[in-house]
Amino acid sequence: MTMTIKVYEVNRDGGIRVVREEAEVAPLERPAATDRFPACQCPKCTEPRP
């Protein structure tokens, strides 16, 4: 399976500029642990469950 990606930059006035043209990329099977978001630390997620 392949995916396509195209990178845009939008300025505060709404102007759009292409940073990278469309290219095919292969998705990762499993991202490295350093590429993941950290666990949520909000009170709702960190309080013990009954």
RAQUI-V915445 format. One record per backbone hydrogen bond with DSSP energy under -1.0 kcal/mol. CO is the residue of the C=O (numbers start at 0). NH is the residue of the N-H. Records with the same first field share a line. If there is no record, write none. Layout:
CO->NH ; NH
//
This chain:
2->24
4->22
6->18 ; 19
8->16
10->13
14->10
16->8
19->6
22->4
24->2
31->34
32->35
41->45
42->46
//
